Amino acid sequence: MKLSERAERVEPFYAMDFTKRAAELVAAGHRVVTLSVGEPDFGAPPLVREAMRDVMDGRPLPYTPALGIPALRGDIAAFYRERHGVDIDPARIIVTSGASSALLLVLAATTDAGDEVIMADPSYPCNRQLVETFGGRVVAVPTTAGSRFQLDDAAVADAWSPRTTAVMIATPSNPTGTSIPFDELEAICTRARERGVWRIVDEIYLYLSDPAADGTLPRSVLEVDADAIVINSFSKYFGMTGWRLGWAIVPATLVETAQRLATNYFLCASAPGQLAARAAFEPASLAVCEERRCELVERRALVLDGLARLGLAVTVPPDGAFYAYFDVSGTGLDSWTFCERALEVARVSLTPGRDFGTATSATHVRLSYASSREELAEGLARLGDFLDGLRPSGR
Ligand SMILES: Cc1ncc(COP(=O)(O)O)c(C=O)c1O
């Protein structure tokens, strides 16, 4: 029986391969430090867990409306009003099974064969696969430390073509944890809007980014571009990866299409998850999430300091998410071999740059600092021994 060409073309998500190999080593009795997964170790805020217990009281849990339960969509709209000062009609908010389904839905709604979608290289790997699944062409713009590994308006102008239909930006980014300067984001959005092109901005790590020096909180693109498509999730900031819950905010003109696609593709996101997730927006839950963000900042300091001592340069220090993207070229190993050997020799699981594009694929490695401080310290110590073993005098 034949597999579709489309399916054959989808590349593996290498981070998951390394994590799977790490799990096999653990099953074989080895102690492995897993720093390859972008998954905070906190779990859902306590109020959300309680709410889930309450939902499991035997009530029937039928399908919800395809775009999500109105109450949760209302809570999300209220959150944006409070946090960003923007008024969003809850009808424009689509609750999905994680940001992954939101990205799939939005790209299905906007991408035809031959359409070109501009994104940074490096960037989140699944976006490339999704665009290509719908026949689109990824225009991956190589980025550098100079633009914080993010797109800038000049680079977008260079990459532009009559076939450009969307620009995709994740800020802060996976794998670098670096944010795009807000004026640059605004300039890119203005350029794209004036040319009738979609702006798809993934803000899944936005609330895990540092406030500005003057205390200003990170801004959503919706504050300057009311019709940008925003992707977000309960996975990262709210620590609910396995709950599979996220959302998209789309322009009013896209709602009917999104509804049709969501009904056909998913029927709806998890009903109990949606009901319980309302508690995520309670002030007590947001306070817990803020404490966790601060803990991640401490972990980042530990990791940046540890990597610097090992001579593994983090090219641009992250200002959000929980990733450090460091250059291993000084070790004499390419990034893939570095990750393979770090796992087999030091039992530390990392993600090679190959996952995220080609610009930094040979040189860079991603470390997720979403693990406990103890795990991070252990991982860094092991990497130190591993590097000593690579040096001729250490052999
Ligand atoms: C930038 C980015 N977008 C989307 C996702 C998908 O997240 P979710 O768990 O909400 O599907 C991830 C997951 O790592 C991510 O890093």
PDBQT file of the ligand as one rigid body, heavy atoms in Angstrom, charges set to zero:
ROOT
HETATM    1  C1  LIG A 401       6.986  28.144  18.587  1.00  0.00    +0.000 C 
HETATM    2  C2  LIG A 401       6.051  27.018  18.900  1.00  0.00    +0.000 A 
HETATM    3  N1  LIG A 401       4.809  27.037  18.384  1.00  0.00    +0.000 NA
HETATM    4  C3  LIG A 401       3.941  26.042  18.606  1.00  0.00    +0.000 A 
HETATM    5  C4  LIG A 401       4.283  24.954  19.388  1.00  0.00    +0.000 A 
HETATM    6  C5  LIG A 401       3.260  23.863  19.610  1.00  0.00    +0.000 C 
HETATM    7  O1  LIG A 401       2.762  23.932  20.912  1.00  0.00    +0.000 OA
HETATM    8  P1  LIG A 401       1.465  23.192  21.433  1.00  0.00    +0.000 P 
HETATM    9  O2  LIG A 401       1.917  22.293  22.547  1.00  0.00    +0.000 OA
HETATM   10  O3  LIG A 401       0.568  24.261  21.970  1.00  0.00    +0.000 OA
HETATM   11  O4  LIG A 401       0.851  22.457  20.320  1.00  0.00    +0.000 OA
HETATM   12  C6  LIG A 401       5.561  24.880  19.958  1.00  0.00    +0.000 A 
HETATM   13  C7  LIG A 401       5.969  23.733  20.757  1.00  0.00    +0.000 C 
HETATM   14  O5  LIG A 401       7.088  23.570  21.170  1.00  0.00    +0.000 OA
HETATM   15  C8  LIG A 401       6.464  25.949  19.706  1.00  0.00    +0.000 A 
HETATM   16  O6  LIG A 401       7.703  25.958  20.210  1.00  0.00    +0.000 OA
ENDROOT
TORSDOF 0
